Amino acid sequence: MDGMTVVYVVFCDTRKKTINKQGTGTEKSNATITQSLLNSPSSPSGNPAPSPSIFFGVFSSDQKMNPHLNLEENMKLASVLQPSKPSFFPAMTKIIGTLGPKSRSVEIISNCLKAGMSVARFDFSWGDIDYHQETLDNLKIAVKSTKKLCGVMLDTVGPELQVINKKENPISLQEDSFVVLTPDLDKEATSCLLPINFTGLATAVKKGDTIFIGQYLFTGSETTSVWLEVTEISGEDVVCLIKNSATLSGLLYTLHVSQIHINLPTLTDKDKEVISSWGVRNNIDILSLSYTRDAEDVRHARKFLSKLGDLYQTQIFAKIENVEGLTHFDEILQEADGVILSRGNLGIDLPPEKVFLFQKTAVFKCNMAGKPAVVTRVVDSMTENLRPTRAEATDVANAILDGSDAILLGAETLRGLYPVETISTVGRICAEAEKVFNYDLYYKRAVKYAGDEMSHLESITSTAVRAAIKVKASVILCFTSTGRAARFIAKYKPTTPVISVVIPRLKTNQLRWTFTGAFEARQSLIVRGIFPMLADARHQAESTNATNESVLKVALDHGKASGLIKPHDRVVVCQKLGEAYVVKILELED
């Protein structure tokens, strides 16, 4: 092509190869990690017992590792005082915003997209189908006007226990008083009695068990959340001692029983009804499967989606919210397309000192599996304040340094006073953390973990990342029809953005012909570092060299127009030609 020089080319045969990967032996068994998370052993002196065999739940102590894990070693402290440079993409990390009362107008959604939101979450724990449809229609208008692509995530209710307050009056609960939880929904909620939507609580709990009730999403605030201790079982009612004073107010109070199995299906009848109607009508990109407890939950949900037209393409993200999900984490990760670490609910089940260990271990496992890890509950205070706390800002940065792909904002954008400012603030923190992320160290660890038996596709895509690091490429262009190649590149977290050029494929259901590609493009919006663009339908996956060059030119022009690519920059290109993948390093001229 004119205006560029091909510096280097690599070919790789793409014939399929069967792999049976047994692991590297550097991680503890899932059962062992689960037990270490639930227990808090102490030494005879009362101090926490040392754990020499595990470093953040992943590395053993005899390995020579940077104690800062993925932090760049040559970082200068003076750089903290330097102003941040503006960039076309706010951050490589993706931001999921939950749309609701404070964020459902076209204007607010448009500003959220401009601020960096790449996936919109619709939480069906509250609101009916018509309400969410109106919000989604506004999202479509905002996407069209801003020309910002946005994925759609449907968050199921799952076996969520709720307190039913028909009159929505504030309920004051006083410490050391008693309150009765009853399944009788005909009764009114009072300070002495709380109706709940579950008839089996009395058989699920026992005296001494802990129950937590919170407003909307768990905040942990003693003014809006209450701890209860079960003192008596009376028929179907559960009598509890109130451990702290609180006032419950608002639309929704969620009830969580610590480390107790709730005998309800993960995908409820209500969830299936919503997916079959609202989900099918809107071709949802991602299903957030709340309260995922084991791999069978994911398989059941996938089987259900496979019968609903185009929803067979919908990705399933397992939401880990309790000890059951943590216990079966490895098998869930193998079945799911990604994982959401619901720290609000799980933080109730785990001792506080174990929450960080769960996050770091789970994110590492997701990274090595090449599946997106999403972290929740990071800037709760921004629901009512314009700035996050210092601890929250540090928490966001640590999630990025751990390797998280996306940050999920719940109450902060759902009912928060500053949804746009929250997205913008989180994006800036993510961008700063990404600047000091040790990409070279991470790459070496990821390659070592993958071992010698890589698939051909992973081998070539990891080579593309290495090439980009070595030549200091400004961007990686990846041509893909399924999105797999781009996700493999993202697995190795290159230093530069990955522009995923999705090439449409022609398919038929024997009644009509359609082009695929939109699903694949939007689904990559939750993966750290990938920025998709959908190629013209005339450039199909089975195209000629001439059309490939044409699409490449369009992609390069897009990069130049956005400011990502400048004269004399080097660009790494990964594409498929016939039965071989090609990695090219292009050096652009004036």
C-alpha positions in Angstrom: 0.0 0.0 0.0 1.1 3.6 -0.6 2.4 5.6 2.3 3.7 2.7 4.4 6.5 0.1 4.6 6.0 -3.5 5.6 8.7 -4.2 8.1 8.1 -7.8 9.2 5.7 -10.6 8.4 4.8 -13.8 10.2 2.7 -16.7 8.8 0.9 -19.3 10.9 -1.0 -22.3 9.8 -4.5 -22.3 11.3 -5.3 -26.0 11.2 -7.0 -27.1 14.4 -5.0 -28.7 17.1 -6.4 -30.6 20.1 -5.1 -29.5 23.5 -5.5 -31.0 26.9 -4.0 -28.4 29.2 -3.4 -29.6 32.7 -2.3 -26.4 34.3 1.1 -25.2 35.5 1.0 -26.2 39.1 1.5 -22.6 40.4 -2.1 -22.2 41.5 -3.7 -23.7 44.6 -6.7 -26.0 44.1 -10.0 -24.2 44.1 -11.2 -26.0 47.3 -8.0 -25.0 49.1 -8.3 -21.3 48.1 -12.0 -21.3 49.1 -11.1 -22.7 52.5 -8.4 -20.1 53.0 -10.8 -17.3 52.1 -13.5 -18.4 54.6 -11.1 -19.1 57.5 -8.9 -16.5 59.3 -6.3 -18.6 61.1 -4.2 -17.0 63.8 -0.9 -17.9 65.4 -0.7 -18.6 69.1 0.4 -15.1 69.7 -2.8 -13.8 68.3 -1.2 -12.4 65.1 -2.3 -13.7 61.7 -0.6 -16.9 60.7 1.8 -16.5 57.7 1.0 -18.1 54.4 4.3 -18.8 52.7 2.9 -21.1 50.1 0.6 -18.5 48.5 1.2 -14.9 47.2 -2.1 -13.2 46.6 -3.6 -16.7 46.2 -1.6 -17.3 43.0 2.2 -17.3 43.3 4.3 -19.4 45.7 6.9 -17.6 47.8 9.9 -19.2 46.1 9.1 -17.4 42.8 11.1 -14.2 42.1 8.2 -11.7 41.7 8.0 -8.0 41.9 6.1 -7.4 45.2 4.1 -4.7 43.4 2.8 -7.3 41.0 1.9 -5.4 37.8 3.3 -2.0 38.7 5.9 -0.4 36.4 9.2 -0.5 38.3 10.8 2.7 36.8 7.9 4.9 37.8 9.1 8.3 39.2 7.1 9.8 42.0 7.4 13.3 40.5 5.2 12.1 37.6 2.3 12.3 40.0 2.4 16.1 39.8 2.4 16.2 36.0 -1.0 16.8 34.3 -2.6 13.9 32.4 -2.5 14.1 28.6 -5.8 13.9 26.8 -6.4 10.9 24.6 -9.0 9.7 22.1 -10.0 6.8 24.3 -10.5 7.8 28.0 -9.1 4.5 29.1 -8.4 1.0 27.9 -10.5 -0.4 30.8 -14.2 -0.5 30.0 -17.0 1.1 32.1 -20.4 -0.5 32.5 -23.1 1.9 33.6 -26.5 0.9 35.1 -29.3 3.0 33.6 -32.1 4.1 35.8 -34.1 7.0 37.2 -31.1 9.4 37.2 -29.6 8.2 33.9 -32.3 7.3 31.4 -32.9 10.5 29.4 -31.3 10.8 25.9 -29.2 13.8 27.1 -27.8 12.0 30.2 -27.1 8.8 28.3 -25.4 10.7 25.5 -23.1 12.4 28.1 -22.4 9.0 29.7 -21.3 7.6 26.3 -19.1 10.6 25.7 -17.6 10.2 29.2 -16.6 6.6 28.5 -19.5 4.2 29.2 -19.2 1.3 26.7 -21.9 -1.1 28.1 -25.3 -0.2 29.4 -26.7 -2.5 32.2 -30.4 -3.0 32.7 -31.2 -4.3 36.2 -34.5 -6.1 36.3 -34.5 -6.3 40.1 -36.8 -3.3 39.8 -38.8 -1.6 37.1 -41.1 -3.3 34.5 -40.4 -4.2 30.9 -42.0 -1.1 29.5 -39.9 1.1 31.8 -36.6 -0.5 30.6 -37.8 -0.5 27.0 -38.2 3.2 27.1 -34.7 3.6 28.6 -33.2 1.3 25.9 -35.0 3.3 23.1 -33.4 6.4 24.5 -30.0 4.6 24.5 -30.4 3.8 20.8 -31.1 7.5 20.0 -28.0 8.5 22.1 -25.8 5.9 20.3 -27.0 7.2 16.9 -26.4 10.9 17.8 -23.0 10.4 19.5 -21.8 7.7 17.1 -20.6 5.7 20.1 -21.1 2.0 20.0 -22.6 0.6 23.2 -23.3 -3.0 24.3 -26.5 -4.0 26.2 -26.4 -6.1 29.3 -29.4 -7.7 30.9 -29.0 -8.4 34.6 -31.2 -11.1 35.9 -32.9 -11.1 39.3 -32.0 -14.6 40.2 -32.8 -16.1 43.6 -32.8 -12.7 45.2 -34.6 -12.3 48.5 -36.5 -9.0 48.9 -38.3 -7.2 51.7 -41.8 -6.2 50.4 -42.8 -2.7 51.6 -46.0 -1.9 49.7 -46.5 1.6 51.1 -42.8 2.4 50.7 -42.7 4.2 54.0 -39.4 4.5 55.9 -38.9 1.7 58.4 -36.9 2.5 61.5 -35.2 -0.5 63.2 -33.6 0.0 66.6 -30.6 -1.9 68.0 -31.3 -4.7 70.4 -35.0 -4.8 69.4 -36.6 -7.8 67.7 -38.1 -8.0 64.2 -40.0 -10.9 62.5 -39.4 -11.9 58.9 -42.5 -13.5 57.5 -43.5 -14.9 54.1 -47.0 -13.6 54.6 -47.1 -10.8 51.9 -50.6 -9.7 53.0 -49.1 -8.1 56.0 -47.7 -4.5 56.1 -44.1 -3.8 56.7 -43.4 -2.3 60.2 -40.5 -1.8 62.6 -41.5 -5.2 64.2 -42.4 -7.2 61.0 -40.9 -7.4 57.6 -42.7 -9.5 54.8 -40.3 -11.2 52.4 -40.8 -12.9 49.0 -39.5 -16.4 50.1 -41.5 -19.1 51.9 -38.5 -21.3 52.7 -36.4 -19.0 54.9 -37.5 -20.7 58.1 -36.2 -24.1 56.9 -33.0 -22.6 55.4 -31.7 -20.8 58.6 -31.0 -21.8 62.2 -30.5 -20.0 65.4 -27.3 -17.9 65.4 -27.2 -17.4 61.6 -26.6 -13.9 60.2 -29.0 -12.0 57.9 -28.3 -8.7 56.2 -30.8 -6.3 54.8 -29.7 -3.3 52.7 -31.2 -0.5 50.6 -30.9 -1.0 46.8 -27.5 -2.5 46.7 -25.5 -3.3 49.9 -23.7 -0.2 51.0 -22.5 -1.4 54.4 -23.7 1.9 55.8 -25.1 1.5 59.3 -27.8 4.1 58.6 -29.3 2.3 55.6 -28.3 -1.3 56.2 -29.0 -3.6 59.1 -27.5 -6.8 60.5 -29.8 -9.4 62.1 -29.1 -12.5 64.1 -31.6 -15.4 64.1 -32.9 -16.1 67.6 -36.0 -18.2 67.0 -37.8 -20.1 64.3 -41.6 -19.9 64.7 -43.4 -21.9 62.0 -42.7 -20.1 58.7 -41.6 -16.9 60.5 -38.0 -16.1 61.6 -37.4 -14.0 64.7 -34.3 -11.9 64.6 -32.3 -9.6 67.0 -31.4 -6.3 65.4 -27.6 -5.7 65.8 -27.5 -2.0 64.7 -30.0 0.9 64.3 -31.0 1.7 60.7 -33.7 3.3 58.6 -34.8 1.3 55.5 -36.2 3.6 52.9 -36.6 3.6 49.1 -37.9 1.2 46.4 -36.0 -1.9 47.3 -34.5 -3.7 50.3 -32.5 -6.8 49.5 -32.1 -9.6 52.0 -28.9 -11.7 52.1 -28.4 -14.8 54.4 -24.7 -15.4 55.0 -23.3 -18.7 53.7 -26.7 -20.4 53.4 -28.1 -22.2 50.4 -31.4 -20.8 49.1 -33.5 -23.4 47.4 -34.5 -21.3 44.4 -33.5 -21.6 40.7 -30.7 -19.4 39.5 -32.7 -18.5 36.3 -36.2 -17.9 37.7 -39.5 -18.0 35.8 -39.5 -14.2 35.9 -36.0 -14.0 34.4 -37.0 -16.4 31.6 -40.1 -14.2 30.9 -38.0 -11.1 30.6 -35.4 -12.7 28.4 -38.0 -14.2 26.1 -39.7 -10.9 25.6 -37.5 -7.9 26.2 -34.2 -9.8 25.6 -35.3 -11.3 22.3 -36.9 -8.0 21.1 -33.6 -6.1 21.7 -31.0 -8.8 20.8 -29.2 -8.4 24.1 -25.4 -8.8 23.9 -24.6 -10.0 27.4 -26.6 -11.8 30.0 -25.4 -11.2 33.6 -26.4 -14.4 35.4 -27.0 -13.3 39.0 -26.1 -15.6 41.9 -24.3 -18.1 39.7 -23.6 -21.1 42.0 -22.1 -23.7 39.7 -21.3 -24.5 36.1 -24.7 -26.2 35.6 -26.3 -22.8 36.1 -24.4 -21.4 33.1 -25.1 -24.5 31.0 -28.8 -24.2 31.8 -28.9 -20.5 30.8 -27.0 -21.2 27.6 -29.4 -24.0 26.6 -32.3 -21.6 27.3 -30.8 -18.8 25.1 -30.0 -21.3 22.3 -33.8 -21.7 21.7 -34.4 -17.9 21.4 -33.4 -17.0 17.8 -30.3 -14.8 17.7 -29.8 -15.0 21.4 -27.7 -18.1 20.9 -24.9 -15.6 20.3 -25.5 -13.8 23.6 -22.6 -14.1 26.0 -23.1 -15.2 29.5 -21.3 -13.5 32.4 -21.4 -15.4 35.6 -22.0 -13.1 38.6 -20.2 -14.5 41.7 -22.2 -13.3 44.7 -21.9 -16.0 47.4 -19.7 -18.7 48.8 -21.3 -21.4 46.5 -20.1 -19.5 43.4 -16.7 -19.0 44.9 -16.4 -22.7 45.8 -17.2 -23.7 42.1 -15.3 -20.8 40.6 -13.0 -22.9 38.4 -15.8 -24.8 36.7 -17.9 -21.7 36.3 -15.0 -19.9 34.6 -14.6 -22.7 32.2 -18.3 -22.5 31.1 -18.9 -18.7 31.2 -17.8 -16.1 28.7 -16.8 -13.8 31.5 -17.1 -13.2 35.3 -18.6 -10.4 37.4 -17.1 -10.2 40.9 -20.1 -8.9 42.9 -18.2 -7.6 45.9 -21.3 -6.2 47.5 -23.0 -9.5 48.2 -19.8 -11.6 48.5 -18.3 -9.1 50.8 -21.1 -10.1 53.3 -20.2 -13.8 53.1 -16.4 -13.3 53.4 -14.4 -11.9 56.3 -13.3 -8.3 55.4 -9.7 -9.3 55.4 -10.3 -12.0 52.8 -12.1 -9.8 50.2 -8.9 -8.6 48.5 -7.6 -12.1 48.3 -10.7 -13.3 46.5 -10.5 -10.4 44.0 -6.8 -10.9 43.2 -7.1 -14.6 42.8 -10.3 -14.5 40.7 -9.0 -11.8 38.4 -5.8 -13.7 37.9 -7.7 -16.8 36.9 -9.8 -14.8 34.5 -6.8 -13.2 33.0 -5.0 -16.5 32.4 -8.2 -18.0 30.9 -8.5 -15.0 28.6 -12.0 -14.2 29.8 -13.1 -10.7 31.0 -13.1 -9.9 34.7 -15.6 -7.3 35.9 -15.3 -5.6 39.3 -18.2 -4.0 41.1 -18.8 -1.6 44.0 -15.9 0.8 43.7 -17.1 4.3 44.2 -20.3 4.0 46.3 -19.8 7.4 47.9 -20.3 9.1 44.5 -23.9 8.1 44.6 -24.3 11.4 46.6 -20.9 13.1 46.3 -19.1 14.6 43.4 -15.7 13.1 44.4 -14.8 9.6 45.5 -13.0 8.9 48.8 -9.3 8.4 48.7 -9.8 4.7 49.5 -12.3 4.3 46.6 -9.9 6.0 44.2 -7.1 3.7 45.3 -9.5 0.7 45.0 -10.3 1.5 41.4 -6.6 1.8 40.5 -5.8 -1.5 42.3 -8.5 -3.3 40.4 -6.8 -2.2 37.2 -3.3 -3.2 38.4 -4.8 -6.6 39.3 -5.8 -7.0 35.6 -9.6 -6.2 35.6 -11.2 -5.7 32.2 -14.1 -3.5 33.3 -15.6 -1.6 36.2 -19.4 -2.0 36.8 -21.2 1.0 38.2 -24.5 0.2 39.9 -26.2 2.6 42.3 -23.6 5.3 41.3 -25.3 5.7 37.9 -28.7 4.1 38.5 -29.9 6.6 41.2 -26.7 8.6 41.9 -26.7 12.4 41.6 -23.7 12.5 39.3 -23.8 9.6 36.8 -21.7 11.4 34.1 -19.1 12.7 36.5 -18.8 9.3 38.1 -18.1 7.6 34.7 -15.6 10.4 33.9 -13.8 10.1 37.2 -13.5 6.4 37.2 -12.2 6.5 33.6 -9.5 9.0 34.5 -8.4 6.8 37.5 -8.3 3.8 35.2 -6.2 5.6 32.6 -3.7 6.7 35.2 -3.4 3.1 36.6 -2.9 1.8 33.0 0.1 4.1 32.6 2.0 2.4 35.3 0.8 -1.1 34.6 3.9 -3.4 34.0 2.9 -4.7 30.6 6.1 -6.5 29.8 6.1 -8.4 33.1 2.4 -9.3 32.7 3.1 -10.6 29.1 5.9 -12.8 30.3 3.8 -14.3 33.1 0.8 -14.9 30.7 3.0 -16.7 28.2 4.7 -18.8 30.9 1.3 -19.7 32.3 0.0 -20.7 28.8 2.9 -23.1 28.4 4.1 -24.8 25.2 0.8 -26.2 24.1 -0.8 -23.0 22.8 -3.3 -23.2 20.0 -2.1 -21.8 16.6 -4.4 -18.8 16.9 -3.2 -17.9 20.4 0.4 -18.4 19.4 0.1 -15.9 16.5 -1.9 -13.4 18.5 0.5 -13.4 21.4 3.3 -12.9 18.9 1.5 -9.8 17.6 1.4 -8.4 21.2 5.1 -9.1 21.6 5.9 -7.4 18.4 3.8 -4.4 19.4 5.7 -4.1 22.7 9.1 -4.4 21.0 8.6 -1.9 18.2 6.5 0.4 20.3 3.5 0.3 17.9 0.9 2.9 18.3 -2.0 0.5 17.7 -2.8 -3.1 16.8 -5.2 -3.7 14.0 -6.9 -7.1 14.2 -9.2 -8.4 11.4 -11.8 -10.9 12.8 -15.2 -12.3 12.0 -15.9 -14.0 15.4 -13.9 -11.8 17.7 -11.7 -14.6 19.0 -8.5 -13.3 17.5 -9.0 -9.9 19.1 -9.9 -11.4 22.5 -6.7 -13.5 22.3 -4.7 -10.4 21.7 -6.4 -8.6 24.6 -5.6 -11.6 26.8 -1.9 -10.6 26.7 -2.8 -6.9 27.5 -0.7 -5.0 24.9 0.5 -1.5 25.7 -1.5 -0.1 22.8 -5.2 -0.1 21.8 -6.5 -3.0 19.7 -8.8 -1.8 16.9 -10.9 -4.9 16.2 -12.1 -4.7 12.6 -15.1 -7.1 12.6 -15.6 -8.5 9.1 -19.3 -9.5 8.5 -20.2 -13.0 7.6 -23.2 -14.0 5.5 -25.6 -16.5 7.1 -29.1 -18.0 6.4 -31.8 -19.6 8.4 -33.3 -21.1 5.1 -35.8 -18.2 5.1 -33.6 -15.2 4.7 -30.0 -14.2 4.4 -28.4 -11.8 7.0 -25.0 -10.5 7.9 -23.4 -11.2 11.3 -20.9 -8.9 13.0 -22.9 -6.5 15.1 -23.0 -8.9 18.1 -19.3 -9.6 17.9 -18.5 -5.9 17.7 -20.6 -4.9 20.7 -19.6 -7.9 22.9 -15.9 -6.8 22.7 -16.9 -3.5 24.3 -16.5 -5.2 27.7 -12.9 -6.4 27.0 -10.0 -4.2 28.2 -8.1 -2.7 25.3 -10.4 -3.6 22.4 -12.1 -0.9 20.4 -14.3 -2.4 17.6 -15.3 -1.1 14.3 -17.7 -3.0 12.0 -16.5 -3.3 8.4 -18.8 -2.7 5.4 -21.0 -5.7 4.6 -19.5 -5.8 1.2 -16.2 -6.9 2.8 -17.2 -10.4 3.9 -14.9 -12.8 5.8 -14.2 -14.8 2.7 -12.8 -11.8 0.8 -9.9 -11.3 -1.6 -6.5 -9.7 -1.0 -7.8 -6.5 -2.7 -10.7 -6.1 -0.4 -8.5 -6.9 2.6 -6.2 -4.0 1.6 -9.3 -1.8 1.1 -10.5 -2.5 4.7 -7.0 -2.0 6.0 -6.9 1.4 4.4 -10.2 2.3 6.0 -9.1 1.1 9.4 -5.8 3.1 9.1 -7.7 6.2 8.1 -10.0 5.8 11.1 -6.9 5.6 13.3 -5.4 8.7 11.8 -8.7 10.7 12.1 -9.0 9.7 15.7 -5.4 10.7 16.5 -4.3 7.2 17.4 -2.0 6.9 14.4 0.5 9.6 13.3 3.1 9.8 10.5 6.1 7.5 11.1 4.1 5.4 13.6 4.4 1.6 13.5 1.2 -0.4 13.4 0.9 -4.1 14.0 -1.7 -5.8 11.8 -3.1 -9.3 12.5 -5.3 -10.8 9.8 -6.2 -14.1 8.2 -5.3 -14.8 4.5 -6.7 -18.0 3.2 -5.8 -20.7 5.8 -3.0 -18.7 7.4 -2.8 -15.9 9.8 -0.4 -13.0 9.0 1.2 -10.6 11.4 2.6 -7.5 9.7 4.4 -4.5 11.1 3.7 -1.4 9.0 5.8 1.7 9.3 3.8 4.6 8.1 5.3 7.4 6.0 4.3 11.0 5.7 
